[in-house]
Amino acid sequence: MIRRLALTAFASLLLAACQTTPERAIPAPSWSSDDGSSMDRAVVITAVNEPEGVNAEGTWAKAHLPGALKKSQALLKGHGRWYDSIDYQLPSGEKKTIYYDISSFFGKL
């Protein structure tokens, strides 16, 4: 009887040790509905690290500025936040600067 109880307790502990904790779901990068025409209207990118955030900037540009080419980029700090200022050339030849608020992921690898 004691042996059976000991085996049951051991089996219970073994099963408990084998359970894995669920991984924390990492949210997909996202952006705000702002148009990016200024720092005050910057497209707020929400991402967990720089590679995902930079990819989200590119995805936003492809969706909102189809065919645009990235010409230059600058890192800015203002209002206590970090921004990417990216100059694009549109297929029409027009140049457009878009501001992205990158505070959520800047400096995170």
C-alpha beads as a LAMMPS data file, in Angstrom:
LAMMPS data file: protein, C-alpha beads

109 atoms
108 bonds

1 atom types
1 bond types

-500.0 500.0 xlo xhi
-500.0 500.0 ylo yhi
-500.0 500.0 zlo zhi

Masses

1 110.0

Atoms # bond

1 1 1 0.000 0.000 0.000
2 1 1 2.773 2.465 0.925
3 1 1 4.682 1.395 -2.152
4 1 1 1.638 2.065 -4.373
5 1 1 1.182 5.510 -2.770
6 1 1 4.857 6.301 -3.297
7 1 1 4.663 5.225 -6.958
8 1 1 1.513 7.299 -7.491
9 1 1 3.138 10.349 -5.913
10 1 1 6.284 9.847 -8.001
11 1 1 4.239 9.475 -11.197
12 1 1 2.292 12.650 -10.370
13 1 1 5.494 14.606 -9.798
14 1 1 6.979 13.245 -13.018
15 1 1 3.932 14.282 -15.031
16 1 1 3.929 17.740 -13.455
17 1 1 7.613 18.177 -14.320
18 1 1 6.965 17.264 -17.954
19 1 1 4.348 19.945 -18.477
20 1 1 5.561 22.873 -20.523
21 1 1 4.535 26.402 -19.838
22 1 1 2.771 27.993 -22.766
23 1 1 4.925 30.429 -24.693
24 1 1 3.913 34.048 -24.415
25 1 1 2.309 35.112 -27.649
26 1 1 4.313 37.868 -29.317
27 1 1 2.028 40.372 -30.992
28 1 1 2.548 41.012 -34.668
29 1 1 3.957 44.415 -35.545
30 1 1 1.295 47.026 -36.159
31 1 1 0.978 50.718 -36.924
32 1 1 -1.372 53.585 -36.188
33 1 1 -3.714 55.218 -38.671
34 1 1 -1.742 58.490 -38.739
35 1 1 -0.472 59.671 -42.131
36 1 1 3.177 60.278 -41.167
37 1 1 3.257 63.782 -42.630
38 1 1 4.949 65.241 -39.512
39 1 1 6.332 64.177 -36.141
40 1 1 2.971 65.108 -34.600
41 1 1 1.204 62.838 -37.110
42 1 1 3.886 60.127 -37.191
43 1 1 2.920 56.562 -38.010
44 1 1 3.353 54.842 -34.649
45 1 1 4.995 51.462 -35.231
46 1 1 4.435 48.905 -32.473
47 1 1 6.953 46.052 -32.562
48 1 1 9.039 44.052 -30.081
49 1 1 12.428 44.576 -31.758
50 1 1 14.212 46.531 -34.471
51 1 1 14.092 43.912 -37.259
52 1 1 10.313 43.576 -36.887
53 1 1 9.843 47.332 -36.591
54 1 1 11.921 48.112 -39.676
55 1 1 10.006 45.444 -41.589
56 1 1 6.716 47.047 -40.458
57 1 1 7.918 50.423 -41.793
58 1 1 8.537 48.804 -45.182
59 1 1 5.168 47.068 -45.135
60 1 1 3.432 50.354 -44.308
61 1 1 5.240 52.111 -47.164
62 1 1 4.325 49.386 -49.678
63 1 1 0.669 49.586 -48.636
64 1 1 0.409 53.402 -48.563
65 1 1 3.008 54.475 -51.137
66 1 1 2.946 51.748 -53.793
67 1 1 6.011 51.796 -56.023
68 1 1 7.844 54.371 -53.883
69 1 1 11.611 54.149 -53.534
70 1 1 13.362 54.899 -50.249
71 1 1 15.912 57.652 -50.919
72 1 1 17.238 58.609 -47.479
73 1 1 16.595 58.126 -43.791
74 1 1 17.313 60.034 -40.578
75 1 1 16.945 59.193 -36.902
76 1 1 15.316 61.968 -34.881
77 1 1 14.412 62.542 -31.257
78 1 1 11.601 64.852 -30.269
79 1 1 8.787 65.091 -27.739
80 1 1 10.713 62.476 -25.699
81 1 1 10.264 59.887 -28.457
82 1 1 12.358 58.379 -31.290
83 1 1 11.448 58.789 -34.956
84 1 1 12.598 57.603 -38.351
85 1 1 12.221 60.244 -41.023
86 1 1 12.267 58.516 -44.399
87 1 1 12.311 60.304 -47.754
88 1 1 10.600 58.438 -50.586
89 1 1 10.376 59.129 -54.291
90 1 1 6.957 58.247 -55.666
91 1 1 6.521 56.780 -59.165
92 1 1 5.243 60.214 -60.295
93 1 1 8.625 61.726 -59.319
94 1 1 7.150 63.504 -56.296
95 1 1 9.202 63.335 -53.107
96 1 1 7.486 62.569 -49.821
97 1 1 8.819 62.412 -46.256
98 1 1 7.154 60.023 -43.809
99 1 1 7.754 60.123 -40.051
100 1 1 7.560 56.876 -38.092
101 1 1 7.453 56.805 -34.276
102 1 1 9.843 53.932 -33.503
103 1 1 9.950 54.338 -29.716
104 1 1 8.428 50.905 -29.045
105 1 1 11.314 49.021 -30.685
106 1 1 14.271 51.388 -31.111
107 1 1 17.390 49.832 -29.536
108 1 1 15.791 46.420 -28.986
109 1 1 17.379 43.492 -30.773

Bonds

1 1 1 2
2 1 2 3
3 1 3 4
4 1 4 5
5 1 5 6
6 1 6 7
7 1 7 8
8 1 8 9
9 1 9 10
10 1 10 11
11 1 11 12
12 1 12 13
13 1 13 14
14 1 14 15
15 1 15 16
16 1 16 17
17 1 17 18
18 1 18 19
19 1 19 20
20 1 20 21
21 1 21 22
22 1 22 23
23 1 23 24
24 1 24 25
25 1 25 26
26 1 26 27
27 1 27 28
28 1 28 29
29 1 29 30
30 1 30 31
31 1 31 32
32 1 32 33
33 1 33 34
34 1 34 35
35 1 35 36
36 1 36 37
37 1 37 38
38 1 38 39
39 1 39 40
40 1 40 41
41 1 41 42
42 1 42 43
43 1 43 44
44 1 44 45
45 1 45 46
46 1 46 47
47 1 47 48
48 1 48 49
49 1 49 50
50 1 50 51
51 1 51 52
52 1 52 53
53 1 53 54
54 1 54 55
55 1 55 56
56 1 56 57
57 1 57 58
58 1 58 59
59 1 59 60
60 1 60 61
61 1 61 62
62 1 62 63
63 1 63 64
64 1 64 65
65 1 65 66
66 1 66 67
67 1 67 68
68 1 68 69
69 1 69 70
70 1 70 71
71 1 71 72
72 1 72 73
73 1 73 74
74 1 74 75
75 1 75 76
76 1 76 77
77 1 77 78
78 1 78 79
79 1 79 80
80 1 80 81
81 1 81 82
82 1 82 83
83 1 83 84
84 1 84 85
85 1 85 86
86 1 86 87
87 1 87 88
88 1 88 89
89 1 89 90
90 1 90 91
91 1 91 92
92 1 92 93
93 1 93 94
94 1 94 95
95 1 95 96
96 1 96 97
97 1 97 98
98 1 98 99
99 1 99 100
100 1 100 101
101 1 101 102
102 1 102 103
103 1 103 104
104 1 104 105
105 1 105 106
106 1 106 107
107 1 107 108
108 1 108 109
